[in-house]
Amino acid sequence: MAKIGDIDVGEFPLLLAPMEDVSDPPFRALCKEQGADVVYTEFISSEGLIRDAAKSVMKLDIYEKERPVGIQIFGANLDSMLKSVEIVEASGPDIIDINFGCPVKKVVSKGAGAGILKDIDLMVALTKAMVAHTKLPVTVKTRLGWDHDSIKIVEVAERLQDVGCKAISIHGRTRAQMYKGNADWKPIAEVKNNPRMHIPVFGNGDVDTPERAMEMRDQYGLDGAMIGRASIGYPWFFAEVKHFFETGEHLPTPTIEERVIAARRHLQMAIDWKGEKLGVFETRRHYTNYFKGIPHFKEYRTKMVTSDHPDDVFAAFDEVEQKFAGFEFV
């Protein structure tokens, strides 16, 4: 059984990765229903939190049905990070996660996210200070290194553990790779196999089939899998992995009716949480995967991703359900 601090997260837990404009409360709720063991918020700027920026503060919303839930923050300034810990703690999460892995330029250019991989001493010092500043378990999500020539993830993980990090999730790419090429899980396994490591080591990157999740568990010996892109518009992925672990068989893929129901619920929850405009806009990226595999779907997808009024999107869902009733996914 894996434990994050005193939190029992099960045997080989599946974690929903923190993803900007994706892992919000509506989507987390759907993933939790489908078996996600731990869910994380979208990453939140520490600078935005201490300035009381509306978008950052809104991301602190968490709900009892999500637990255990982690709030993830990023930043490179110690004072700002410590102040943000206090704000986050007041929201009542189970876990505080530090983002040391985001590769996007606007984050990295400030020395935050994966940018901190250029300064491991600062990375360790920030983690140590944050651990000392909260009673909640602190975890870290990071990458293998800044580039291929600077991969020291075994040493880095050990140092983070030694200053009090309670679990580490490692994406199997460097920052230089962004999301290109294949994730390399071997260095993550080296972290797990380090005899000095005793905290959970979770793998991330390219876990896109139940077989790949099983490979991460059985061949690489990791403690759990953090699921990112495979879950976007497809919250059923968690249930499919767990079913495969239990039976060795694949669950039947969701029907058109089940997909439309989930898409409707997702959109309605998003509207209820963040209002019509943002609810409609930020749910668009899920629709391609909700209905992936349907032939001649472009007309309907265009309606879903270009309509600004929810009634038009709901009408598109109705059209899809009627037009493709009985369609069998493969």
Secondary structure, DSSP 4 states (H G I P E B T S, - for coil): -EEETTEEEESS-EEEPP-TTTSSHHHHHHHHHTT-SEEEPPPEEHHHHHTT-HHHHHTT---GGG-SEEEEEE-S-HHHHHHHHHHHHHT--SEEEEEE----HHHHTTT-GGGGGG-HHHHHHHHHHHHHT-SS-EEEEEES-SSGGG--HHHHHHHHHHTT---EEEESS-TTTTT-S----HHHHHHHH-TT--S-EEEES---SHHHHHHHHHTS--SEEEE-GGGTT-TTHHHHHHHHHHHSSPPPPPPHHHHHHHHHHHHHHHHHHH-HHHHHHHHGGGHHHHTTT-TT-HHHHHHHHH--SHHHHHHHHHHHHHHTTT----
